[in-house]
Amino acid sequence: MKNIFLFILIIIFIFISCSYNDREFINKNLIDSISKESSKLPSKFITIMFFCRCDDNTVMPLNIYELREIYLTEYSKLTYKSFLIKLLNQRITVKYNNNKRFKIDKIIEKSYQQVEFNEFIHLYCEIRNTKLYILRSCIPKNQWNSIFYYLFINNFQTSFDDYEGTFRIHKI
């Protein structure tokens, strides 16, 4: 009887471990919409910043057209939707270089690790309404991408509003 109980516990542990590693934080509807979009027409996702991990332990901000280019040059053996799921959920790395790669800022990384996410977003963003945040103007420019990356992996989209000159952040 003890062996059966131990076996069941091991199976449960393996299942939980596997489920945690396959965590998908990017909204499935967003990925579905991107994957169904025609590459022959301008994208409605052009204003959104996406992020991926690079093969040299850096992070890179991407636009929708760069996502398509990476898919065609590095991952065309996958379906586009499968590629998006893996890339945007940070499960694969890329070699592509758009000269925007960056290392995560140590101050932002430490802040992210030490506080709850709600506190993190309130440290760096002002609330405009229940669905919209704006990056605080006092944040040094060299920290922006690190903040945007952590927002992204917590299912927030960042786009630049050139009319107001602000970064708009909202939950996907």
MOPELIN-V577980 format. One record per pair of residues at least 4 apart in sequence whose ideal C-beta (glycine too) atoms are under 6 Angstrom apart, sorted by the first residue. I is the first residue (numbers start at 0). J is the second residue. Records with the same first field share a line. If there is no record, write none. Layout:
I = J, J
This chain:
23 = 88
24 = 152, 154
25 = 87, 88
26 = 171
29 = 171
30 = 83, 84
33 = 83
34 = 79, 80, 83
36 = 42
42 = 63
44 = 63
45 = 63
46 = 158
47 = 156, 158
48 = 60, 147, 157
49 = 61
50 = 58, 60, 148, 151
51 = 59, 86, 93
52 = 89, 92
53 = 57, 59, 92, 93, 100
54 = 92, 94
57 = 100, 102
58 = 148
59 = 99, 100
60 = 99, 144
61 = 65, 66
65 = 97
69 = 73, 93, 95
70 = 74, 79, 82
71 = 75
73 = 93
74 = 82
77 = 81, 82
82 = 86
83 = 87
84 = 88
85 = 90, 91
86 = 91
101 = 144
103 = 108, 145
104 = 142, 145
107 = 142, 145, 146
111 = 119, 149
114 = 118, 119
116 = 153
120 = 124
123 = 135, 138, 146
124 = 132, 134, 168
125 = 133, 135
126 = 132
127 = 131, 133
130 = 169
131 = 169
132 = 168
133 = 165
134 = 138, 166
138 = 142
142 = 146
147 = 157
150 = 155, 168
154 = 171
155 = 168, 170
156 = 169, 171
157 = 166, 168
158 = 167
159 = 166
160 = 165, 167
